[in-house]
């Protein structure tokens, strides 16, 4: 396999792992937030706000990793 082909393969695997990790992280985050809201409904608004901020940070890191994967794949 050529070096360029291996670069594409590595970028694809890296992007896939990034998206899988982000999905699992946001899933666990949402499950914990729903559990907290169910246990103490009076703080549901605060929990929701914290959950959205954490989800945005996870998404930001995910997009950064995907951009790095795309840059590495297109570098010749």
C-alpha positions in Angstrom: 0.0 0.0 0.0 1.3 3.4 -0.8 2.0 6.1 1.8 -0.9 8.2 0.6 -3.3 5.3 0.8 -2.1 4.6 4.4 -2.7 8.3 5.2 -6.3 8.0 4.0 -6.8 4.8 6.0 -5.4 6.4 9.1 -7.5 9.5 8.7 -10.6 7.4 8.2 -9.9 5.3 11.3 -9.1 8.4 13.3 -12.3 10.1 12.3 -14.4 7.0 13.1 -12.9 6.7 16.5 -13.4 10.4 17.2 -17.1 10.2 16.3 -17.7 7.0 18.2 -16.0 8.5 21.3 -18.0 11.7 21.1 -21.2 9.8 20.7 -20.5 7.6 23.7 -19.4 10.6 25.8 -22.5 12.7 25.0 -24.7 9.6 25.6 -23.3 9.1 29.0 -23.6 12.8 29.7 -27.3 12.9 28.7 -28.0 9.7 30.7 -26.5 11.2 33.9 -28.3 14.5 33.4 -31.7 12.8 33.0 -31.0 10.7 36.1 -30.1 13.8 38.0 -33.2 15.6 36.8 -35.4 12.6 37.7 -34.0 12.5 41.2 -34.2 16.2 41.9 -36.6 17.9 39.5 -36.2 21.3 41.2 -32.6 21.6 39.8 -33.5 20.4 36.3 -32.8 23.8 34.7 -29.3 24.0 36.2 -28.5 20.4 35.2 -29.7 21.1 31.6 -27.5 24.2 31.3 -24.4 22.3 32.6 -25.2 19.4 30.2 -25.4 21.7 27.2 -22.1 23.4 28.1 -20.4 20.0 28.5 -21.9 18.7 25.3 -20.7 21.8 23.4 -17.2 21.3 24.7 -17.2 17.6 23.6 -18.5 18.6 20.2 -15.8 21.3 19.9 -13.1 18.8 20.7 -14.7 16.3 18.2 -14.7 18.9 15.4 -11.1 19.8 16.1 -10.1 16.1 15.9 -12.0 15.7 12.6 -10.4 18.7 11.1 -7.0 17.3 12.0 -7.9 14.0 10.4 -9.0 15.8 7.2 -5.8 17.9 7.1 -3.7 14.8 7.5 -5.6 12.9 4.8 -5.3 15.7 2.2 -1.6 16.5 3.0 0.5 15.2 0.2 
